[in-house]
Amino acid sequence: FSLKELHGIFPWLVESIFGSLDGIIVGWNLRCLQGRTNPTEYSVALDFLDPSGPMMKLVYKLQAEEYRYDFPVSYLPGPVKASIQEQVLPECSLYHNKVQFPSSGGLGLNLALNPFEYYMFYFAISLITQKNSAVTHHVSPSNSAYFILVDTYLKCFLPTEGSVLPPPSSNPGGAIPSPTPRSPAVPFTSYGMHHTSLLKRHIAHQPSVNADPASQEIWRSETLLQIFVEMWLHHYSLEMYQKMQSPHVKLEVLHYRLSISSKHHGSPAQSSYQALHAYQESFKPTEEHVLVVRLLVKHLHAFSNSLKPEPLSPSAHSHTASPLEEFKRVVIPRFVQEKLYIFLQHCFGHWPLDASFRAVLEMWLSYLQPWRYAPEKPPQSAEPLPRIVSEKWAAFIQENLLMYTKLFVGFLNRALRTDLVSPKNALMVFRVAKVFAQPNLAEMILKGEQLFLEPELVIPHRQHRLFMAPTLSGSFFSSWPPAITDASFKVKSHVYSLEGQDFQYKQMFGTEVRSLVLKLAQLICQAQQTAKSISDHSAETTVSQSFFSWFRFTPSEMNGSYTGNDLDEIGQDSIKKTDEYLEKALEYLCQIFKLNEAQLTQMMMKCGTAQDENGKKQLPDCIESENGLILTPLGRYQIINGLRRFEVQYQGDTELQPIRSYENATLVRLLFRLSSALNERFADQMDVLCSREDFVGRLCRYHLTNPHLIQKIRYSPVVKERTSQNCGPRISLRFLASYRTLISLLMIYFIASWFYIGPVGCTFIILIGYFLYAIIMTFFSEGWKPHEH
């Protein structure tokens, strides 16, 4: 096709692939396209959208003619949308010279994007707009076509080895120039300095179309990264967005808003309050979204760590360093650090308290460990040793101090509100403790805190922006203040740029956080005891299962006081894993915070003595009052998480218990009437039998009386009033109403009929068997000893 025809087809084609911005058109649904379910469509889509495939060739072909395509501002992330609609230009160079106001009768603001930007905008935002699309089968996000394409684009445009492949061109040896700057339609107030990329300025000033290939590759790399960061990590409140800007910007914005007129372009600008109210997004990232961001973080670490060693001579460095190498040097602090910190804060504060938080946790831990993606490999040894964090990473840790300290405190607050008996939650605590317990890491974090807490020196008035000026979202070649050589200034600049000058820093190794760690250690001990009691209960239940127990319920089963836990359904292996995770997590926390072993031992002993003489856990934490026991907040937490419980048992007559789900209601009522008639008819005979001192008397006392109920009635008038008829000897037939007893009887009759034994003979065998069972239970029970009363 001709370029003119391709120009008209291109927007339709992009929307057909990635779906519409409003989510109505799903497109190819790349997020649900997998090789194992749709191998043909999967391979065709990847080949078509490959960086060297037909779609990207079309993009470069249109790029050569400098076509522009409109992208609605209303579909941008909330803070950017609010900022542009208030006619305040965002600081990111991605939006500079692109905002186009509508003509008379237009629907809204648009961004005039070149083909490469337009394609990548749609590709990136489809992760957000298409998140509610219907899924007909289980989809693994890491195996979807979308996830593979993100990885492919990152490897192509942000290569760890070599350079970016030049774009294909119809002219041999020619390069596709990047778009030249356009003048904005209306004057904008800019957040911060008007950062124009040195690279774009360099390309724009080239007299020849054959631009520098290195500059070309950097332009695509920078654009790709900015789009990914803006679309995936830029969803937070307008208030937070303005907080992230430089201090002098607030004064500029204030003056601008005061001077703005209602007749400007026919529509008044929104007030700050209205904009904040309108664009306070209810942003709920999905697990797939977090996994894609983690892929971006891991690749950027590998990309940044592939930087070549600096030459010894500074002059040599200034002449030999390529734009790609300079880009690697600043890619994380200037593009990702700030927005990722806000994104993680949002997830830590709003993510549900369940196991799905594991995706956010692993993304956070991936960012904290850039040494995992360094090219050097640890030396191979017979025994795997813990990898010591090298001192060369101290600068990274200091310049990302809040990522380590404040988010760690946020995780502590989450862990204190989760059920640590669950193996998935125990695994998350173990993972965090293991990462922070890496040798030398805690010492470097402590050093960073000490640098931040150093007293400030007298700084000239013109240098006060060292603490707040560097906004890390601008273009990488933006004008930048001189490098801060003092490590303390670097740490303070990082903290103040993210949190503001009035930020009250909470020390990770201070007394307040240490008390939280001790609380977590106490909860770990309690969770270990709970897991152990659940394991013991499961073992006892398994051992106590016998053939005769199928015919009669024990009192404990009828009372049903055991509350249970998800570990009952998981099995003994998961209980063992939970105990291992918690034990190692406790050990790592002791290493990190140098916990007192005596104090920890005392805490574990205190948790160990929580069991009474019957092996039951102690009561939840309560306080005495005039109305009896009242639960404390700790007691409510213990009950909710299954750490402790009240031993609630049925205190009345077992014959009058509510009908259970495993009983036949009709049989329960009929058998109760039958047993009541028998007890009334033969009451005197049973009293005589139970009063005998021989074996028959002991047998009748054990099977026809309930000593526990007699004692309760003797000392409790309340129970006595609620008990039926009498507490003397009586026959109980309720066990025959249970479904498993009925099933067992039917199985016995079926087996008997197989051996040609009639119903009468089968009944006789059952009665003989039950009589033998009664005799055996009399010998191996308290019924063997004469009752004192």
N, C-alpha and C positions, 0 to 999 in steps of 0.2 A: 504494500500500500504506500501511497504517498505520505509525506510528513503531515500534510493537512488532514488527511483522513485518520492517520494514527493519533493526531492530536485530539480529535473528537472521540475516538474509541477509548483512549487511555483511562479517563475517569470511570467510564462504565465498566471496563475490564477490572480495574482495581477494586471497585465495589462488588463485582461479581465474585472475586476471589476471597476478599477479606470480610465481606458483609457490609451492610450499611451502618452508619454511625449511630442510628437509633436502635440498632439491634433487630430490626424487623427482617431484613435480608440476612440469612445466615452465611451465604457464600459457600465456600468449599468446606467450611467447618474443620479447619486444619487442626484445631485442638482435640478433636475426637477421631482424627484419621490416623490409624495405626497399621503397621506393616503386617501384623499377624491376622488382622481381621479383613483388611482391604489391601492386599499386597499390590495390586495393579494400580489403583488410584493413588496409593501412597508413593510408589516410585515415580509415577508420572508427575505428581505435584512437586516432589522434591527436585526432579530434573528441570521442570519448567521454571521454578522459582529460585534455582541455584544462582549464586553470584555470577556465574558465567553462562547462565541459561538464557532462553529466548526473552523472558520478561525483563531481565536486567539489561539485555541488549536494546530492547525497546526504550527503556528508561534513558540510557546513554544517548540513543539516537535523538530523542526529544530534547535531551539536555543540551545538545549542540546548538539547537535553535532558540534556546532561552525562552521556552514556553512557560507560562504561569498557570497555576490551577488554584482555585479558591477552596480553602478549608475553613469551615465555620468556627469562629471563636467560641461559640456556645458549647462545643464539644471538648474544649480543652479542660484540663484539671481546674477545679474550683478556684484556687487562689490566683492562678494566671488569668482565668476568665474574668474574675472580679477586678483584677488590677487593670486589664486592658479596657474593660467597660467603664472604669473610672478614668480612663485616658491617662493612666500612669504606666509607662512602658516597663515591662519586666527587665531585670538586669541581664538575664541570659541572652547572649547574642543571637540565639536561634530566632528570636522574634523581631530583631531589629530590621527596619526598612521593609517589613512585610505586611504590616497592618493596613488594611484598606477599608475606609469607611464607605458605607453603601451610598449609592446615588439616591436621589429623591424617590421615595417609595420602596427603598430596599428593605430587606428583612433583617439585616444585622451585620455585625462586623465580620470580616473574613481575613484570613492570612493568604497572601499571594505566595505560593510555594513553587519551587522548581520541581521537575519530575522526580528527582531522587528524594527530595524531602517529602513530597506528596506520597510517594510509595511507602516510605519508611514510617510516616505518620500513621497511615492506615494499618500497616503491619503491626506496629507497636500497640496502637489503641484497641485493636481487635481482641487483645487479651483481656481488656476491661469491658468493652461493650458486649462481647459475646459470651460473658461468663454465665448467663442464665439460659443458654441454649440447651435444648433437651438432649439427654444422653441415653441412648437405647441400650448400652452395655457398659460394663466396667472399663474405664479407660485409665491407663497408667500415664500420668502427665509426662514423665521422663521419656516415654517411648512414642509420644505423639509427633506428628509431622511438624507442628508449630515449634515444639521444643528443639527438634533437630535443626530446623531452619535458623532459630536464634543462635544455636551453637555454631552453625555453618557461617552465618554472617559475622559473628564475633571473631572467628578464626580467620576469616578472609580480610576484614577491614581493620582488625586489631591483631595482627600476627605476632606470635612470640618469636618466630624465626623468620629471617629475611624481611622483605618489604611487601607492601600491598601491591597486588597485581594491577597493572595499568588498565584502565577501562578500554574495552574494544572500540575501535573507531573505523569508520568507513574510509577515512583518509589515512594511508599508510604513514606511520611516523607522527601523526597528528594526535593531539590530546584534546579532550573535551574541557573547555574552560569552565570554571565555576561562575555562577551568576555574579554580575557586577552589582555594586550597591545601588539601591533605589532610594530616592528621597521620600521621606514619609509624607503622607497626605496632610497630616495636621501635626502641629508641634506636640511633643510628648514630654512629660516630666519623667525622668529616668530614675529608677532606684539605683543609687550608687553612681559611679562614673559611667559614661557611655562607652562600654567596652566593645570596641571593634577589633576583630581578629587581625593581628599582624599578618597572618597568613593570607587572609582574604584581601587585605590591603596590598600585599605583595602580588597576588594574582591579578588584581584589578589594574595594577600599574604596569603590567607586562605589555609591551607594545605588540608582541607577537602572540598569535593564537597558540603557538607551541609552548605552553606554560611548562614550568618545571614539574616533572613527574612526581618528585617527592612532595611538592606542595599540593599536587592533585590528590595524592593518596591521603595526606593529612586532612585535607578538607572533607573527604568522605568519612574518614575515621571520626573526626570531631563531630560532624553532623550526626552520624549514626549514634554515637554515644550520648550526645545531648538529647536526641529524640527519645532514646530508651529511658534515660534518667527522668526526663520531664513527664513522660507518659506513665511510667511505672512507680515513681517515687515522689510524685508531687501532689499528693492528695491529703491535704490537711487544712486547718482553718485559715482564713485570711488573716486573723490576728497573729497566728504563728508565722505566717508568711512575712508579715511586716516586721515581726520581731527579729527575723533573720537578717534584715537589711542593715546597712551601715547607719551610724547615729545621725550623720548630717542629712540623711535622706528624709528622716521624719520631719525635719524643719522644712525641707523643700516641698514635701507632699502637703504639709499644713498650709504653706503659703499658696500652693497651687489650688488647693480646694477652696480656700477663702476667696481667691480671685476668679474662680470659675463662674461663668454666667449661665443662666438657664436657657438662653437662646442659642448656645453653642451647638451647631449642627442640628438644631431643631429638637433636641431632647436633653433634658437636664441630666447631669451625672448623678449617680446614686451617692447618697451619703455613706460615710464609713460604717455607720451602724446598720443601714439597710443592706449594704453589701455583705457585711459580716453575717447578718441574719440569713441572707439569701444563699450564700455560698458556703455555709458551714456544712460541709459534705458529711453524709453518713457513710463514710468509706469503710467497707468491709472486704479487705483483700481475701481472695480464696487461697486455698493451699497450693493450687497450680501457680497462681501469681507469685507466691513466695518462692516456690521452687525455681521459677524462671529468674527471679531476682538473685537467688543464690548462685545460679549458673553464671549470671553476669558478674557477681562479686568474685567468684573463683577464677573466672577468665581474666578479670582485670588485675588480680594479684599475679597471675602467671605472666600477663602482659607487662606489668610494671617490673617484675623481678627479672625479666629478660633484658633489662637495660645493660648495656655494655659498661665495663668498668671505666671510670673517669680517667683521662690521661693525666699524667703527672704535671705537665705544663699547662697553665691556664690559657695561654695564648693558643696552644694547639687545640685545646677543647673548643675555644670559640670559633675556630675555623673548620673543625672536622665534625662537630656534632650535627647530625641530620635532624630535620624537623620531627621525624618519627621518634628518635631517641629523646628529644626534648619533651615530646608528648608523653612518652612513658614515664618521665620523671615526675610529672605533675598531674597525671590522669586521675589518681584517686583523691588527693586532697582538694583539687579545684573543681572536680565534677561530681564526685559521688559522696564524699564524706558527710557533708551537711545534710543532704536530703535523705541519705540512708539512716542517719541518726534519728531524724524526725520520724521516718517510716517505722523504725524499730521501736521507738518510744510509743507510737500509736498502737502497734501490735501488742506490746507488752501490757499496755493499759486496757485494751479492748478485746483481746482474743479470749474466747471461752476457756474456762478452766478444765480442759479435757486433753486427751492425748494428741489431738491434732496440732497442738502448740509445738510439737516436735519439729515441724518444718521451719517455723520461725526460729526456734532455738538453734538448729543446725546452720541456718543462714547467718545468724549472729556469730556463732563460733567459727564459721568459715572466714568471716571478716577479721576476727581477732587473731587469726593464725596465718599471717602471710607467709611464714617460713615453711608452711606445708606445701606451698606452690612454688618454692624457690627451685632453681635448676639443680643445685647441689644435692647429693644424696647422702644420707647418714652412712657411716662406715658399717659394713656387715660384720657381725660378730656371732658367736655361737649362741649367746643368750641375748635376747632383745633388751636393750637398756633404754630408760627414758631419755628422750631427746632433750638436751639442754638448749634453752633459748639463747641464741648468741647475743652478745652485747650490741651487735650492729643493728638489732631491731629496737634498741632503746628509743631512738628518735621517732620511730613509727608509734610506739606505745605512748610516748609523751604527747605526740601531736594528735592522738586519738584517746586521750585519757578518759573522757566521759563515756566512750564506747565500752571501756572496761569497768569503770567504777560505778557510774550511775545506773547503767543497765544491769549490772550485777545486783545492785540493791533492788531494782525492779524485779529481777528474777527471784530474789529471796522472798519478797512480798507475795509473789505468786505461789512459790513452793510452800509457804506457811499456810496457804488456803486450799491445798490440794490433798487428796487421799494418797499418802505415800505407801500404803499397803498395796496399791495397784502396781503391778510390775512396770507398766509403761511410764507412770509418774516417777517411780523409783529410778528408772533408767535415765530420765531427763536430769534428775538431781546428780546422778553419778557422772553423766557426761559433762556437766558444767564444772563439777568439782575436779574431775580429771584434767580438764583443759587448764584451769587456773592453778592446778598443782604442778604444772610442768616446771622442772628445775629452772630457777633464776627469773621466772615470770613475775611472781609476787614481789620479789625484790625490786624489779624494774618499775612495777606499778607504784610501789611505795616511794621510789625515787621521784617519779613523776608528780605524786602528790606533794612531796616535800618541795619540789621546784615551784609548784603553784602556790603553796602557802608561804613562800619566802616573802619578806616585806618588800613592797614596791619602792624602787628608787625614784628620785626626783627626775621626772621626764619633761623635756621641753614641751611647751604647749602644742607645737605643731606636730609632735610625734604621738599624741594621745590616740590617734587612729590605729596605732600598731595593735591595739587590743581588739578592735572591732572592724577595721577596714576590710580585711580580705573576705569578701563574699565568694564562696567557693563554687558558685554556679555559673560564673561567667566563662567566656571563651578562654582557652588556655594561653593564648598569646596576648591577653589583655594587659593593659598597663598595670603594673604591680609595684608596690612600694619596695624599697631595698630589703634584701634578705635580713631577717632578724638573727643575729649570731648568738645571742644569749639564749640558753635553753629555757630559762625561766620565762622569758618573754614569749617564747614559742608556745609553752604550755598555757600561759594566761591568755594569749591570743586565741588559742583553740577554744578554751572554755568560755571566754566572754563573747566570742563570735557566735557561739551556738546558744548560749543561755542569757546573755545580756550582762551589763555591768553590775546589776543588783542581785546577781545570782548568789545564793547561800549554798556553798559547796558542802556536801556531806562526805566526810572521809570514809573510804572503804575500810581502812584499818583503824577507824576511830571507835570509841566506846559504844556509840549508838548502833552502828552496823554490827559490831562484835556481839552485842546483846541479841540481835536478830539471828546471828549465826548460832548462838547458844540455844535459842528457841528452836531453830531448825534441828540442831543436834538432839534436843530432847524429843522432838516429834519423830526423828528417825529411830531413836531408842524405843519409843512407844509403838511405832509401826512394826519394828522387829518383833516385839513381844506379841503384838496382835497377829502377825503372820505365823508366829510359832504356835499360838493358841489355836488358830484356825487349822494349822497342820496337825496338831495333836488331836483336835476334835475330829478331823477327817479320818485319822488313823484309828481312833477309838470307835468311830462309827463303822469302819470297815471290819475291824476285829469283832465287834459285837454282833455283826450280822450272822445269824445261824438259821438253821432250818426251822426250829421251833419258834423263832421270833416272828416268823411270817404269820403265826396264828394268834399272837397276842401282842398288843402294844404295851410298851413299858410306860410308867408314869411320866418319865421325862419326855418321851415322844408325844404323849398326849398334851403335856403342858406347852410344848413348842416354844421354849424360851430362847432358843438359839436364833440369832438374827441372820447369820450368814454373811457372806462376802463374795465378790466376784472371783476370788481365788478358789472357792469351792468348785466352780465350774471349770476352771483352768487346769487344775491338777497340781500334783506335788512338784513337778519340775519347775513350774512357774513360781511356786512358793520358794523354792530353793534359789531361783534366779533373783527374786525380790530381795531375799536376805543377803545375797552376795552383793547386789548393787548398793544396798543401804550400808552394808559394812564397809565397802570400799569408799563410798561417798563420805562416810564419817571419818575414815582414815585420812582422806585427802583434805577435808575441811580442817582437821587438826594440823596438818602440815602447812596449810596456807596461813591460818590465823594463829599458829603457835598456841593452841588451846592447852590449858592446864590439864595434865593427865589425871591428877588427883580429883579435880573437879569433874572431869568427864567420867571417871570411874564411879564417883559418888552418884552422878546422875543416872548412870546405867544400873547401879544397884537399887536406886530408888524406883526405877522403872521395873526392875526385876522383882521387887517386893510387892508389886501391884497385884500379885496373885495371892489369894487367901489359901486356907488349908485345903479347900476343895478343888484347887486348881482353877478357880474362876477369877476373872479380872475384877479389880476393885471398882467401886461405884464411880460414876462421873463426878467431876469437881462440883461440889455444892457448898452452900452456906446454910447454917441453921437460922431459922426465923420462928416467929410465933405460929406461923401456919405450916411449919414443917420445913423440909429441905427445899431450897430454891437453887436452880441451876445457874452457874456463873457463865459468862461468855466462853471460857475455856471448856466448861462442861458441855455446853451446846455444841462446840466444835468437836469434842470427843465423841458425842453421840452421832453427829452427822457423818463423820468419817469412820465410824465403826471402831474407834479406838477403845471405848468403854461402853458399858450398857448397864441398865438396871436389870436385875434378875427378876423379871416379871413372870410369875407363875400363877396358875389357876389355884385359888385358895379354897374353893368349895368342894362340893360333892362331885366326884368324877363322873357319876351317872348323869349329872345335870349340866355338863359342859355343852357349849354350843356345838351344833352338828358341824363336823369338819368336811372339807372338800373331798377327802378320800373315803367318806362313809356314805352309805345309802340312807337317805333321810327316812324313807318309809320303814326300812328294817330297824333303824334306830328307835323309832317310836313304838313299833310292834314289839321289839325285844324288851324295851323298857316296861311296857305293860305286862309282858309275860314274866319278867324277872320280879316285878313288883308283886304280882299275884303269888308267885312261888315263895317269895320272902315273907309275905303275909301269912301264907298257909303253913309254912314249915319253920316259922320263927322259933318256936319253943324247942323243936328238935335240934335245930342248928345251935342254939344256946347250950343245950346239953352236950352236944358233941364237942363244942369248942371248950367246954369246961373240963373235959377229961385231961388227965396228965400223961396218957400213953401216946403212942405214935399217931393214932387216929386223931387225937386232940390237937397235936402239933400240926398235923396235915390240915385239919379244918381251920385252925387259927390262922395259918399262913395264907390259905386260899379263900377264906370266907370273911376275913376282917381286914380293915385298913387302919393300922396303928397310927399312921401319921394324921389321918383325919380325926381319929379319936382324941389324940393329943390336942389338936387345934380346937376341936369343939369344947374340950374340957377347959381350956384357958381363954377362949375367945367367944364372947356372947354374940358378936356380929356374925361369925361363921355359923354359929349354932342356929341362928334364926333362918339362915339361907339354906340349910341342909335338909334334905328330904327325910321324912319319917324317923329313922333311927340310925344310930352309928354302930349297931351291933353286927353280928354275922349276917351275911346276905350273899345271894348269888348275883353275879354280874355277867350278862350275856352280850354286852355291847360290842365286844371285840368281833362277834360274828357278823356285824354290819359293815365291816371294812371291806373294801373291794379286793384287797390282796388276799384276805382270808377266803372270800368267796371264790376267787380265782384258784387258790390253792386247793380248796375242796373239790372244785370241778376237775382239776388236774389229777387228783387222787382217784376220783371216780372214773376218769377216762383210763388211767393206768390199770385200775382194777378190772374194768370191763375188757381190757386187752387180754388179761389173764383169766377171763371168764369167771370173775368173782361177782356175785350179785350185789345189789344195793344193800341188802341186810348184812351180808358178810363184810362189805366195805365199811359200813357204818360201825360195825363191831370192831374192825381193825382200827378205825380212827379213835374210838372211845378207849380202846386198850392203849393205843399210843399216847393219848392225852393223859391217861391215868399214870402211865409210867413217867411222863414228863413232870406231872405234879409231884410224884414221889421223889424224883431226882432233884427238883427245885426245893423240896422241903429239906433234903439232906444238905444241900449246898447253899443255905441261906440262913437268915436269922431265925427262921421258923424252927430250926433244929434245936435252938436254945429255948427253954421255957421263958415266957414273958414275965417280967417282974410283977406286973399288975394282975 
